[in-house]
Amino acid sequence: MKKLLLATSLLTISLAPIPEAQAGDNLSLRICEYVSVNDKKRLRSYLKKNKLKIRSVFGSIKCNGQNLLEFAASSNALDAGEMIIGKLPKSAVSANLDVVTKHSAHLAAIAKKRIDG
């Protein structure tokens, strides 16, 4: 009887639909939250825990309609923004330089330094 109950439970769990879009939304929501409150430590920890890299999620995550770098600049999240700039390829940083300059002079200086050096 126990085996039948266990088998039925496992079958029910394996057939249950897993909403992947919701999991992705939850990931982007957490990342956006950590950037908005300028919590670099928790952002880094969360990315590491989920085996993600800024480079791989940068193009797919939008926070309030902005990419991560623009969102960090507009939220005045200087520590998180510096981390994002350091992790992105130079081409992505240079492509977003105008937008960053519009919102944050400090992050614009860091971005220019990253592009030049």
A tleap script that builds the chain and sets N, CA, C and O, in Angstrom:
source leaprc.protein.ff14SB
mol = sequence {
  NMET LYS LYS LEU LEU LEU ALA THR SER LEU
  LEU THR ILE SER LEU ALA PRO ILE PRO GLU
  ALA GLN ALA GLY ASP ASN LEU SER LEU ARG
  ILE CYS GLU TYR VAL SER VAL ASN ASP LYS
  LYS ARG LEU ARG SER TYR LEU LYS LYS ASN
  LYS LEU LYS ILE ARG SER VAL PHE GLY SER
  ILE LYS CYS ASN GLY GLN ASN LEU LEU GLU
  PHE ALA ALA SER SER ASN ALA LEU ASP ALA
  GLY GLU MET ILE ILE GLY LYS LEU PRO LYS
  SER ALA VAL SER ALA ASN LEU ASP VAL VAL
  THR LYS HIE SER ALA HIE LEU ALA ALA ILE
  ALA LYS LYS ARG ILE ASP CGLY
}
set mol.1.N position { 0.810 -1.189 0.000 }
set mol.1.CA position { 0.000 0.000 0.000 }
set mol.1.C position { 0.859 1.261 0.000 }
set mol.1.O position { 0.556 2.231 -0.695 }
set mol.2.N position { 1.944 1.236 0.794 }
set mol.2.CA position { 2.824 2.395 0.851 }
set mol.2.C position { 3.497 2.640 -0.487 }
set mol.2.O position { 3.677 3.784 -0.903 }
set mol.3.N position { 3.871 1.544 -1.164 }
set mol.3.CA position { 4.520 1.688 -2.467 }
set mol.3.C position { 3.567 2.301 -3.478 }
set mol.3.O position { 3.970 3.134 -4.289 }
set mol.4.N position { 2.300 1.891 -3.435 }
set mol.4.CA position { 1.312 2.432 -4.347 }
set mol.4.C position { 1.085 3.923 -4.086 }
set mol.4.O position { 0.984 4.719 -5.020 }
set mol.5.N position { 1.007 4.284 -2.824 }
set mol.5.CA position { 0.831 5.680 -2.461 }
set mol.5.C position { 2.034 6.522 -2.884 }
set mol.5.O position { 1.874 7.631 -3.392 }
set mol.6.N position { 3.230 5.992 -2.672 }
set mol.6.CA position { 4.449 6.683 -3.074 }
set mol.6.C position { 4.528 6.838 -4.588 }
set mol.6.O position { 4.890 7.903 -5.088 }
set mol.7.N position { 4.195 5.789 -5.311 }
set mol.7.CA position { 4.224 5.829 -6.770 }
set mol.7.C position { 3.202 6.836 -7.303 }
set mol.7.O position { 3.488 7.577 -8.244 }
set mol.8.N position { 2.027 6.860 -6.707 }
set mol.8.CA position { 0.993 7.804 -7.124 }
set mol.8.C position { 1.436 9.240 -6.857 }
set mol.8.O position { 1.207 10.126 -7.680 }
set mol.9.N position { 2.058 9.467 -5.724 }
set mol.9.CA position { 2.541 10.810 -5.382 }
set mol.9.C position { 3.622 11.269 -6.346 }
set mol.9.O position { 3.609 12.413 -6.801 }
set mol.10.N position { 4.553 10.383 -6.654 }
set mol.10.CA position { 5.628 10.736 -7.591 }
set mol.10.C position { 5.093 11.007 -8.986 }
set mol.10.O position { 5.558 11.920 -9.669 }
set mol.11.N position { 4.116 10.217 -9.410 }
set mol.11.CA position { 3.521 10.411 -10.724 }
set mol.11.C position { 2.788 11.749 -10.788 }
set mol.11.O position { 2.876 12.455 -11.793 }
set mol.12.N position { 2.082 12.095 -9.746 }
set mol.12.CA position { 1.361 13.370 -9.697 }
set mol.12.C position { 2.324 14.545 -9.732 }
set mol.12.O position { 2.075 15.530 -10.426 }
set mol.13.N position { 3.408 14.452 -8.999 }
set mol.13.CA position { 4.398 15.525 -8.974 }
set mol.13.C position { 5.073 15.677 -10.327 }
set mol.13.O position { 5.306 16.796 -10.784 }
set mol.14.N position { 5.391 14.554 -10.974 }
set mol.14.CA position { 6.102 14.626 -12.252 }
set mol.14.C position { 5.214 15.142 -13.372 }
set mol.14.O position { 5.718 15.702 -14.346 }
set mol.15.N position { 3.904 14.967 -13.257 }
set mol.15.CA position { 2.989 15.437 -14.296 }
set mol.15.C position { 2.513 16.870 -14.080 }
set mol.15.O position { 1.921 17.470 -14.977 }
set mol.16.N position { 2.764 17.412 -12.910 }
set mol.16.CA position { 2.325 18.776 -12.624 }
set mol.16.C position { 3.094 19.765 -13.485 }
set mol.16.O position { 4.321 19.694 -13.562 }
set mol.17.N position { 2.393 20.682 -14.131 }
set mol.17.CA position { 3.092 21.668 -14.974 }
set mol.17.C position { 3.890 22.646 -14.118 }
set mol.17.O position { 3.423 23.118 -13.081 }
set mol.18.N position { 5.078 22.932 -14.569 }
set mol.18.CA position { 5.940 23.884 -13.879 }
set mol.18.C position { 5.971 25.157 -14.703 }
set mol.18.O position { 6.430 25.141 -15.845 }
set mol.19.N position { 5.496 26.245 -14.154 }
set mol.19.CA position { 5.471 27.498 -14.917 }
set mol.19.C position { 6.873 28.099 -15.036 }
set mol.19.O position { 7.348 28.772 -14.121 }
set mol.20.N position { 7.522 27.849 -16.163 }
set mol.20.CA position { 8.880 28.339 -16.354 }
set mol.20.C position { 8.932 29.847 -16.518 }
set mol.20.O position { 9.878 30.490 -16.065 }
set mol.21.N position { 7.934 30.408 -17.153 }
set mol.21.CA position { 7.938 31.861 -17.337 }
set mol.21.C position { 7.878 32.572 -15.989 }
set mol.21.O position { 8.495 33.620 -15.794 }
set mol.22.N position { 7.132 31.990 -15.074 }
set mol.22.CA position { 7.042 32.600 -13.756 }
set mol.22.C position { 8.382 32.525 -13.041 }
set mol.22.O position { 8.765 33.463 -12.342 }
set mol.23.N position { 9.092 31.424 -13.210 }
set mol.23.CA position { 10.410 31.307 -12.591 }
set mol.23.C position { 11.351 32.349 -13.169 }
set mol.23.O position { 12.127 32.959 -12.432 }
set mol.24.N position { 11.295 32.560 -14.475 }
set mol.24.CA position { 12.122 33.577 -15.108 }
set mol.24.C position { 11.746 34.967 -14.652 }
set mol.24.O position { 12.610 35.820 -14.446 }
set mol.25.N position { 10.444 35.194 -14.494 }
set mol.25.CA position { 9.984 36.489 -14.000 }
set mol.25.C position { 10.467 36.721 -12.581 }
set mol.25.O position { 10.833 37.838 -12.214 }
set mol.26.N position { 10.467 35.655 -11.779 }
set mol.26.CA position { 10.927 35.771 -10.405 }
set mol.26.C position { 12.413 36.105 -10.368 }
set mol.26.O position { 12.850 36.911 -9.546 }
set mol.27.N position { 13.191 35.488 -11.253 }
set mol.27.CA position { 14.625 35.796 -11.341 }
set mol.27.C position { 14.837 37.263 -11.676 }
set mol.27.O position { 15.606 37.956 -11.010 }
set mol.28.N position { 14.158 37.727 -12.699 }
set mol.28.CA position { 14.354 39.114 -13.109 }
set mol.28.C position { 13.829 40.076 -12.043 }
set mol.28.O position { 14.399 41.149 -11.841 }
set mol.29.N position { 12.756 39.704 -11.367 }
set mol.29.CA position { 12.228 40.554 -10.303 }
set mol.29.C position { 13.247 40.696 -9.175 }
set mol.29.O position { 13.476 41.802 -8.686 }
set mol.30.N position { 13.852 39.603 -8.763 }
set mol.30.CA position { 14.854 39.648 -7.690 }
set mol.30.C position { 16.073 40.473 -8.109 }
set mol.30.O position { 16.572 41.289 -7.335 }
set mol.31.N position { 16.538 40.260 -9.314 }
set mol.31.CA position { 17.700 41.000 -9.798 }
set mol.31.C position { 17.383 42.492 -9.842 }
set mol.31.O position { 18.199 43.315 -9.426 }
set mol.32.N position { 16.206 42.839 -10.344 }
set mol.32.CA position { 15.803 44.253 -10.387 }
set mol.32.C position { 15.685 44.840 -8.988 }
set mol.32.O position { 16.061 45.990 -8.763 }
set mol.33.N position { 15.163 44.055 -8.045 }
set mol.33.CA position { 15.055 44.546 -6.670 }
set mol.33.C position { 16.430 44.840 -6.079 }
set mol.33.O position { 16.631 45.882 -5.456 }
set mol.34.N position { 17.369 43.926 -6.274 }
set mol.34.CA position { 18.699 44.113 -5.709 }
set mol.34.C position { 19.415 45.301 -6.342 }
set mol.34.O position { 20.153 46.016 -5.664 }
set mol.35.N position { 19.201 45.512 -7.627 }
set mol.35.CA position { 19.807 46.665 -8.286 }
set mol.35.C position { 19.156 47.954 -7.782 }
set mol.35.O position { 19.851 48.936 -7.521 }
set mol.36.N position { 17.833 47.958 -7.645 }
set mol.36.CA position { 17.139 49.190 -7.247 }
set mol.36.C position { 17.520 49.656 -5.850 }
set mol.36.O position { 17.539 50.859 -5.585 }
set mol.37.N position { 17.823 48.722 -4.950 }
set mol.37.CA position { 18.215 49.112 -3.596 }
set mol.37.C position { 19.733 49.171 -3.438 }
set mol.37.O position { 20.249 49.368 -2.338 }
set mol.38.N position { 20.439 48.998 -4.557 }
set mol.38.CA position { 21.898 49.112 -4.584 }
set mol.38.C position { 22.576 48.103 -3.650 }
set mol.38.O position { 23.530 48.438 -2.947 }
set mol.39.N position { 22.072 46.868 -3.652 }
set mol.39.CA position { 22.620 45.824 -2.798 }
set mol.39.C position { 23.505 44.899 -3.631 }
set mol.39.O position { 23.077 43.834 -4.076 }
set mol.40.N position { 24.733 45.328 -3.828 }
set mol.40.CA position { 25.679 44.589 -4.658 }
set mol.40.C position { 25.971 43.208 -4.083 }
set mol.40.O position { 26.093 42.235 -4.827 }
set mol.41.N position { 26.081 43.125 -2.786 }
set mol.41.CA position { 26.417 41.855 -2.143 }
set mol.41.C position { 25.325 40.802 -2.389 }
set mol.41.O position { 25.621 39.667 -2.762 }
set mol.42.N position { 24.076 41.189 -2.178 }
set mol.42.CA position { 22.986 40.233 -2.395 }
set mol.42.C position { 22.785 39.934 -3.878 }
set mol.42.O position { 22.407 38.818 -4.234 }
set mol.43.N position { 23.028 40.905 -4.737 }
set mol.43.CA position { 22.937 40.674 -6.173 }
set mol.43.C position { 23.967 39.650 -6.601 }
set mol.43.O position { 23.648 38.705 -7.323 }
set mol.44.N position { 25.186 39.831 -6.164 }
set mol.44.CA position { 26.265 38.896 -6.503 }
set mol.44.C position { 25.951 37.497 -5.961 }
set mol.44.O position { 26.135 36.500 -6.660 }
set mol.45.N position { 25.481 37.431 -4.725 }
set mol.45.CA position { 25.144 36.154 -4.098 }
set mol.45.C position { 23.998 35.460 -4.833 }
set mol.45.O position { 24.042 34.249 -5.050 }
set mol.46.N position { 22.983 36.219 -5.213 }
set mol.46.CA position { 21.830 35.657 -5.916 }
set mol.46.C position { 22.234 35.117 -7.283 }
set mol.46.O position { 21.803 34.034 -7.677 }
set mol.47.N position { 23.055 35.864 -7.998 }
set mol.47.CA position { 23.518 35.396 -9.304 }
set mol.47.C position { 24.340 34.124 -9.158 }
set mol.47.O position { 24.187 33.189 -9.944 }
set mol.48.N position { 25.195 34.086 -8.170 }
set mol.48.CA position { 26.037 32.909 -7.949 }
set mol.48.C position { 25.188 31.703 -7.560 }
set mol.48.O position { 25.422 30.595 -8.042 }
set mol.49.N position { 24.208 31.916 -6.695 }
set mol.49.CA position { 23.340 30.827 -6.247 }
set mol.49.C position { 22.574 30.215 -7.412 }
set mol.49.O position { 22.365 29.002 -7.447 }
set mol.50.N position { 22.158 31.037 -8.357 }
set mol.50.CA position { 21.395 30.571 -9.511 }
set mol.50.C position { 22.272 30.270 -10.724 }
set mol.50.O position { 21.766 30.002 -11.814 }
set mol.51.N position { 23.590 30.317 -10.527 }
set mol.51.CA position { 24.568 30.022 -11.585 }
set mol.51.C position { 24.311 30.868 -12.828 }
set mol.51.O position { 24.248 30.360 -13.947 }
set mol.52.N position { 24.165 32.167 -12.600 }
set mol.52.CA position { 23.938 33.124 -13.675 }
set mol.52.C position { 25.085 34.115 -13.744 }
set mol.52.O position { 25.799 34.332 -12.765 }
set mol.53.N position { 25.247 34.701 -14.897 }
set mol.53.CA position { 26.234 35.761 -15.084 }
set mol.53.C position { 25.526 36.975 -15.663 }
set mol.53.O position { 24.561 36.853 -16.417 }
set mol.54.N position { 26.021 38.137 -15.298 }
set mol.54.CA position { 25.447 39.385 -15.808 }
set mol.54.C position { 25.449 39.376 -17.332 }
set mol.54.O position { 24.473 39.787 -17.960 }
set mol.55.N position { 26.530 38.913 -17.921 }
set mol.55.CA position { 26.633 38.878 -19.381 }
set mol.55.C position { 25.512 38.078 -20.016 }
set mol.55.O position { 24.988 38.456 -21.064 }
set mol.56.N position { 25.144 36.978 -19.386 }
set mol.56.CA position { 24.137 36.104 -19.993 }
set mol.56.C position { 22.708 36.607 -19.799 }
set mol.56.O position { 21.843 36.307 -20.622 }
set mol.57.N position { 22.437 37.357 -18.743 }
set mol.57.CA position { 21.067 37.810 -18.488 }
set mol.57.C position { 20.845 39.269 -18.883 }
set mol.57.O position { 19.704 39.732 -18.874 }
set mol.58.N position { 21.885 39.993 -19.221 }
set mol.58.CA position { 21.780 41.426 -19.480 }
set mol.58.C position { 20.774 41.746 -20.587 }
set mol.58.O position { 19.974 42.672 -20.446 }
set mol.59.N position { 20.806 41.010 -21.655 }
set mol.59.CA position { 19.919 41.290 -22.790 }
set mol.59.C position { 18.470 40.904 -22.560 }
set mol.59.O position { 17.582 41.416 -23.242 }
set mol.60.N position { 18.213 40.016 -21.618 }
set mol.60.CA position { 16.858 39.511 -21.444 }
set mol.60.C position { 16.102 40.129 -20.275 }
set mol.60.O position { 14.880 39.992 -20.202 }
set mol.61.N position { 16.784 40.796 -19.370 }
set mol.61.CA position { 16.111 41.354 -18.203 }
set mol.61.C position { 15.849 42.843 -18.409 }
set mol.61.O position { 16.748 43.613 -18.745 }
set mol.62.N position { 14.603 43.219 -18.198 }
set mol.62.CA position { 14.196 44.622 -18.253 }
set mol.62.C position { 13.600 44.993 -16.902 }
set mol.62.O position { 12.768 44.266 -16.360 }
set mol.63.N position { 14.027 46.118 -16.368 }
set mol.63.CA position { 13.507 46.636 -15.105 }
set mol.63.C position { 12.835 47.969 -15.406 }
set mol.63.O position { 13.505 48.930 -15.786 }
set mol.64.N position { 11.533 48.034 -15.239 }
set mol.64.CA position { 10.762 49.232 -15.571 }
set mol.64.C position { 11.007 49.675 -17.008 }
set mol.64.O position { 11.072 50.871 -17.292 }
set mol.65.N position { 11.143 48.719 -17.903 }
set mol.65.CA position { 11.347 49.013 -19.313 }
set mol.65.C position { 12.774 49.396 -19.681 }
set mol.65.O position { 13.034 49.776 -20.823 }
set mol.66.N position { 13.697 49.302 -18.739 }
set mol.66.CA position { 15.094 49.665 -18.978 }
set mol.66.C position { 15.978 48.432 -18.812 }
set mol.66.O position { 15.626 47.492 -18.100 }
set mol.67.N position { 17.135 48.452 -19.483 }
set mol.67.CA position { 18.075 47.364 -19.241 }
set mol.67.C position { 18.730 47.575 -17.875 }
set mol.67.O position { 18.564 48.627 -17.259 }
set mol.68.N position { 19.466 46.581 -17.412 }
set mol.68.CA position { 20.029 46.629 -16.056 }
set mol.68.C position { 20.924 47.842 -15.826 }
set mol.68.O position { 20.863 48.469 -14.768 }
set mol.69.N position { 21.742 48.170 -16.800 }
set mol.69.CA position { 22.680 49.277 -16.635 }
set mol.69.C position { 21.955 50.621 -16.567 }
set mol.69.O position { 22.267 51.461 -15.723 }
set mol.70.N position { 20.999 50.811 -17.451 }
set mol.70.CA position { 20.214 52.048 -17.437 }
set mol.70.C position { 19.395 52.139 -16.143 }
set mol.70.O position { 19.269 53.216 -15.561 }
set mol.71.N position { 18.847 51.020 -15.700 }
set mol.71.CA position { 18.059 50.999 -14.467 }
set mol.71.C position { 18.924 51.341 -13.255 }
set mol.71.O position { 18.494 52.077 -12.367 }
set mol.72.N position { 20.137 50.805 -13.222 }
set mol.72.CA position { 21.050 51.118 -12.119 }
set mol.72.C position { 21.373 52.612 -12.105 }
set mol.72.O position { 21.400 53.240 -11.046 }
set mol.73.N position { 21.616 53.168 -13.281 }
set mol.73.CA position { 21.941 54.594 -13.370 }
set mol.73.C position { 20.756 55.461 -12.951 }
set mol.73.O position { 20.931 56.436 -12.220 }
set mol.74.N position { 19.561 55.117 -13.404 }
set mol.74.CA position { 18.388 55.929 -13.070 }
set mol.74.C position { 17.962 55.746 -11.618 }
set mol.74.O position { 17.311 56.624 -11.052 }
set mol.75.N position { 18.320 54.619 -11.009 }
set mol.75.CA position { 17.984 54.369 -9.600 }
set mol.75.C position { 19.056 54.877 -8.652 }
set mol.75.O position { 18.930 54.752 -7.433 }
set mol.76.N position { 20.110 55.450 -9.215 }
set mol.76.CA position { 21.235 55.931 -8.424 }
set mol.76.C position { 21.887 54.791 -7.621 }
set mol.76.O position { 22.340 54.986 -6.493 }
set mol.77.N position { 21.922 53.611 -8.228 }
set mol.77.CA position { 22.531 52.426 -7.611 }
set mol.77.C position { 23.979 52.344 -8.087 }
set mol.77.O position { 24.296 51.602 -9.016 }
set mol.78.N position { 24.841 53.105 -7.448 }
set mol.78.CA position { 26.211 53.245 -7.930 }
set mol.78.C position { 27.038 51.971 -7.752 }
set mol.78.O position { 27.782 51.592 -8.657 }
set mol.79.N position { 26.921 51.309 -6.605 }
set mol.79.CA position { 27.705 50.081 -6.383 }
set mol.79.C position { 27.277 48.978 -7.338 }
set mol.79.O position { 28.120 48.327 -7.956 }
set mol.80.N position { 25.973 48.766 -7.461 }
set mol.80.CA position { 25.467 47.739 -8.371 }
set mol.80.C position { 25.804 48.098 -9.817 }
set mol.80.O position { 26.159 47.221 -10.605 }
set mol.81.N position { 25.698 49.367 -10.166 }
set mol.81.CA position { 26.026 49.809 -11.514 }
set mol.81.C position { 27.484 49.593 -11.854 }
set mol.81.O position { 27.812 49.171 -12.963 }
set mol.82.N position { 28.372 49.883 -10.897 }
set mol.82.CA position { 29.801 49.639 -11.119 }
set mol.82.C position { 30.068 48.151 -11.331 }
set mol.82.O position { 30.876 47.779 -12.182 }
set mol.83.N position { 29.392 47.305 -10.563 }
set mol.83.CA position { 29.574 45.865 -10.732 }
set mol.83.C position { 29.096 45.420 -12.115 }
set mol.83.O position { 29.763 44.629 -12.781 }
set mol.84.N position { 27.945 45.926 -12.540 }
set mol.84.CA position { 27.406 45.558 -13.851 }
set mol.84.C position { 28.351 46.012 -14.953 }
set mol.84.O position { 28.612 45.260 -15.892 }
set mol.85.N position { 28.863 47.226 -14.852 }
set mol.85.CA position { 29.800 47.736 -15.857 }
set mol.85.C position { 31.046 46.860 -15.916 }
set mol.85.O position { 31.555 46.576 -17.000 }
set mol.86.N position { 31.534 46.435 -14.772 }
set mol.86.CA position { 32.721 45.589 -14.731 }
set mol.86.C position { 32.516 44.207 -15.306 }
set mol.86.O position { 33.471 43.584 -15.769 }
set mol.87.N position { 31.280 43.708 -15.285 }
set mol.87.CA position { 30.994 42.355 -15.759 }
set mol.87.C position { 30.573 42.292 -17.218 }
set mol.87.O position { 30.640 41.229 -17.836 }
set mol.88.N position { 30.145 43.409 -17.771 }
set mol.88.CA position { 29.694 43.433 -19.164 }
set mol.88.C position { 30.868 43.570 -20.126 }
set mol.88.O position { 31.908 44.115 -19.757 }
set mol.89.N position { 30.713 43.084 -21.354 }
set mol.89.CA position { 31.755 43.330 -22.354 }
set mol.89.C position { 31.808 44.817 -22.710 }
set mol.89.O position { 30.816 45.534 -22.580 }
set mol.90.N position { 32.960 45.258 -23.153 }
set mol.90.CA position { 33.145 46.676 -23.485 }
set mol.90.C position { 32.156 47.148 -24.538 }
set mol.90.O position { 31.710 48.295 -24.500 }
set mol.91.N position { 31.807 46.275 -25.478 }
set mol.91.CA position { 30.873 46.666 -26.533 }
set mol.91.C position { 29.487 46.983 -25.961 }
set mol.91.O position { 28.835 47.924 -26.414 }
set mol.92.N position { 29.037 46.216 -24.982 }
set mol.92.CA position { 27.735 46.482 -24.363 }
set mol.92.C position { 27.774 47.767 -23.551 }
set mol.92.O position { 26.802 48.523 -23.532 }
set mol.93.N position { 28.884 48.015 -22.884 }
set mol.93.CA position { 29.023 49.243 -22.100 }
set mol.93.C position { 29.025 50.453 -23.023 }
set mol.93.O position { 28.355 51.447 -22.743 }
set mol.94.N position { 29.770 50.380 -24.115 }
set mol.94.CA position { 29.829 51.520 -25.030 }
set mol.94.C position { 28.488 51.750 -25.723 }
set mol.94.O position { 28.141 52.890 -26.032 }
set mol.95.N position { 27.738 50.692 -25.968 }
set mol.95.CA position { 26.422 50.840 -26.591 }
set mol.95.C position { 25.434 51.550 -25.660 }
set mol.95.O position { 24.486 52.184 -26.124 }
set mol.96.N position { 25.656 51.445 -24.364 }
set mol.96.CA position { 24.747 52.053 -23.382 }
set mol.96.C position { 25.316 53.312 -22.735 }
set mol.96.O position { 24.727 53.833 -21.788 }
set mol.97.N position { 26.434 53.803 -23.220 }
set mol.97.CA position { 27.102 54.944 -22.610 }
set mol.97.C position { 26.231 56.204 -22.610 }
set mol.97.O position { 26.189 56.925 -21.613 }
set mol.98.N position { 25.540 56.472 -23.716 }
set mol.98.CA position { 24.702 57.673 -23.792 }
set mol.98.C position { 23.587 57.653 -22.752 }
set mol.98.O position { 23.307 58.666 -22.111 }
set mol.99.N position { 22.960 56.506 -22.592 }
set mol.99.CA position { 21.859 56.383 -21.639 }
set mol.99.C position { 22.365 56.517 -20.212 }
set mol.99.O position { 21.720 57.153 -19.378 }
set mol.100.N position { 23.517 55.920 -19.930 }
set mol.100.CA position { 24.094 55.996 -18.591 }
set mol.100.C position { 24.496 57.432 -18.277 }
set mol.100.O position { 24.287 57.909 -17.162 }
set mol.101.N position { 25.068 58.116 -19.253 }
set mol.101.CA position { 25.489 59.504 -19.071 }
set mol.101.C position { 24.296 60.400 -18.746 }
set mol.101.O position { 24.408 61.336 -17.954 }
set mol.102.N position { 23.170 60.106 -19.358 }
set mol.102.CA position { 21.947 60.879 -19.131 }
set mol.102.C position { 21.490 60.798 -17.669 }
set mol.102.O position { 20.956 61.771 -17.136 }
set mol.103.N position { 21.694 59.650 -17.019 }
set mol.103.CA position { 21.173 59.433 -15.665 }
set mol.103.C position { 22.205 59.599 -14.552 }
set mol.103.O position { 21.859 60.024 -13.450 }
set mol.104.N position { 23.475 59.267 -14.827 }
set mol.104.CA position { 24.457 59.269 -13.740 }
set mol.104.C position { 25.845 59.639 -14.256 }
set mol.104.O position { 26.420 58.928 -15.081 }
set mol.105.N position { 26.367 60.736 -13.772 }
set mol.105.CA position { 27.708 61.170 -14.167 }
set mol.105.C position { 28.766 60.218 -13.606 }
set mol.105.O position { 29.766 59.942 -14.268 }
set mol.106.N position { 28.549 59.722 -12.403 }
set mol.106.CA position { 29.516 58.814 -11.779 }
set mol.106.C position { 29.637 57.510 -12.583 }
set mol.106.O position { 30.744 57.068 -12.893 }
set mol.107.N position { 28.509 56.910 -12.911 }
set mol.107.CA position { 28.560 55.662 -13.686 }
set mol.107.C position { 29.055 55.902 -15.110 }
set mol.107.O position { 29.664 55.016 -15.710 }
set mol.108.N position { 28.800 57.087 -15.653 }
set mol.108.CA position { 29.312 57.419 -16.979 }
set mol.108.C position { 30.837 57.471 -16.961 }
set mol.108.O position { 31.488 57.011 -17.899 }
set mol.109.N position { 31.403 58.027 -15.898 }
set mol.109.CA position { 32.859 58.079 -15.774 }
set mol.109.C position { 33.445 56.673 -15.645 }
set mol.109.O position { 34.481 56.373 -16.239 }
set mol.110.N position { 32.790 55.826 -14.880 }
set mol.110.CA position { 33.244 54.435 -14.725 }
set mol.110.C position { 33.148 53.702 -16.063 }
set mol.110.O position { 34.043 52.937 -16.422 }
set mol.111.N position { 32.051 53.941 -16.804 }
set mol.111.CA position { 31.863 53.297 -18.102 }
set mol.111.C position { 32.919 53.753 -19.103 }
set mol.111.O position { 33.451 52.936 -19.855 }
set mol.112.N position { 33.230 55.058 -19.120 }
set mol.112.CA position { 34.259 55.565 -20.035 }
set mol.112.C position { 35.616 54.965 -19.696 }
set mol.112.O position { 36.384 54.598 -20.586 }
set mol.113.N position { 35.898 54.870 -18.422 }
set mol.113.CA position { 37.151 54.265 -17.983 }
set mol.113.C position { 37.233 52.795 -18.419 }
set mol.113.O position { 38.294 52.324 -18.828 }
set mol.114.N position { 36.118 52.081 -18.329 }
set mol.114.CA position { 36.064 50.672 -18.738 }
set mol.114.C position { 36.278 50.537 -20.242 }
set mol.114.O position { 36.967 49.622 -20.694 }
set mol.115.N position { 35.693 51.438 -21.009 }
set mol.115.CA position { 35.810 51.386 -22.468 }
set mol.115.C position { 37.235 51.715 -22.909 }
set mol.115.O position { 37.786 51.058 -23.792 }
set mol.116.N position { 37.820 52.723 -22.294 }
set mol.116.CA position { 39.152 53.163 -22.678 }
set mol.116.C position { 40.256 52.231 -22.176 }
set mol.116.O position { 41.287 52.074 -22.829 }
set mol.117.N position { 40.040 51.630 -21.042 }
set mol.117.CA position { 41.115 50.835 -20.439 }
set mol.117.C position { 40.891 49.422 -20.414 }
set mol.117.O position { 41.737 48.671 -19.927 }
savepdb mol mol.pdb
quit
